[in-house]
Amino acid sequence: MSLRHQEASASGVGLFQAGHDTLGRILATRTGMTTVPAGYRKAPEHPYPTAVEDAWAALAWTDRHRAEPAGDGAPLVIAGDSAGGNLAAVCALRARDAGGPHLDAQVLVYPATRLDSEYPSYHDPECQLLLNSDSMRWFLDHYIPVQRRAERDASPGGAETLAGLPPTVLLTAEFDPLRDEGEEFAARLEAAGVPVRARRFERQMHTFFQMVDILPGSAEGIDYVVDGLDRLFPR
């Protein structure tokens, strides 16, 4: 793990999933935050809960070192898309219940929030593009056994309460099997009193956000995230 875009003027630290280097650099430049790409081991070689524990360790490390690139008191944001969004939401719940690390915001991009349920968007013919319901089931079968999918570290959307979670920016895509569970998660956050900015990106599919310089929707999604963070942390 390494720090990116280390600047004395950095306004905060964002913990993002590794593998999206270009996206992380763009977000660092646009938000003024230092980005920390957090790697985690993946199934099937490393099934659940290995990825959760790796993400949690990355969050703890980032919290301990946040003053180095950004100064004392800098905001800490956790973010991820798809499976990374699942891990970000899980870590936010863990941090809440453990009394830290303190998170100032979470950014969830088409997150998988209920591994134990199939929502209507799973069966919508228009939501069977780059990620479809069959591939999602294949991923789940290699990641976690059915009998453990309701655990909170697997399905953060099933937590008894979402109160006390950090302000949230949440994006979903119209043509995505994960659309409905992400939107339900946003609604539950709002009902629990968590400040939420949520938007469904019309005519977009799963993974659109990371397709920098390929899909115009990616630029629009990045703008939405940057605007959401600027509203939370004015510069």
Salt bridges, closest charged atoms under 4 A:
ASP21 OD1 - ARG4 NE 3.64
ASP21 OD2 - ARG25 NE 2.68
GLU53 OE2 - ARG94 NH2 2.73
ASP54 OD1 - ARG41 NH2 2.82
ASP63 OD1 - ARG66 NH2 2.75
GLU68 OE2 - HIS65 ND1 2.67
ASP81 OD1 - HIS20 NE2 3.03
ASP97 OD1 - ARG96 NE 2.76
ASP97 OD2 - ARG152 NH1 2.10
ASP104 OD2 - ARG66 NH1 3.73
ASP104 OD1 - HIS102 NE2 3.13
ASP116 OD1 - ARG114 NE 2.82
GLU118 OE1 - HIS123 NE2 3.22
GLU118 OE2 - ARG137 NE 2.69
ASP124 OD2 - ARG179 NH1 3.93
ASP134 OD1 - ARG137 NH1 2.90
ASP141 OD1 - ARG149 NH2 2.80
GLU151 OE2 - ARG148 NE 2.81
ASP153 OD2 - ARG94 NH2 2.84
ASP176 OD2 - HIS206 ND1 2.90
ASP180 OD1 - ARG179 NE 2.98
GLU183 OE2 - ARG200 NE 2.77
GLU220 OE2 - ARG199 NH2 2.37
ASP223 OD1 - ARG30 NH2 2.96
ASP227 OD2 - ARG197 NH1 3.32
ASP227 OD2 - ARG231 NE 2.75
ASP230 OD1 - ARG235 NH2 2.93
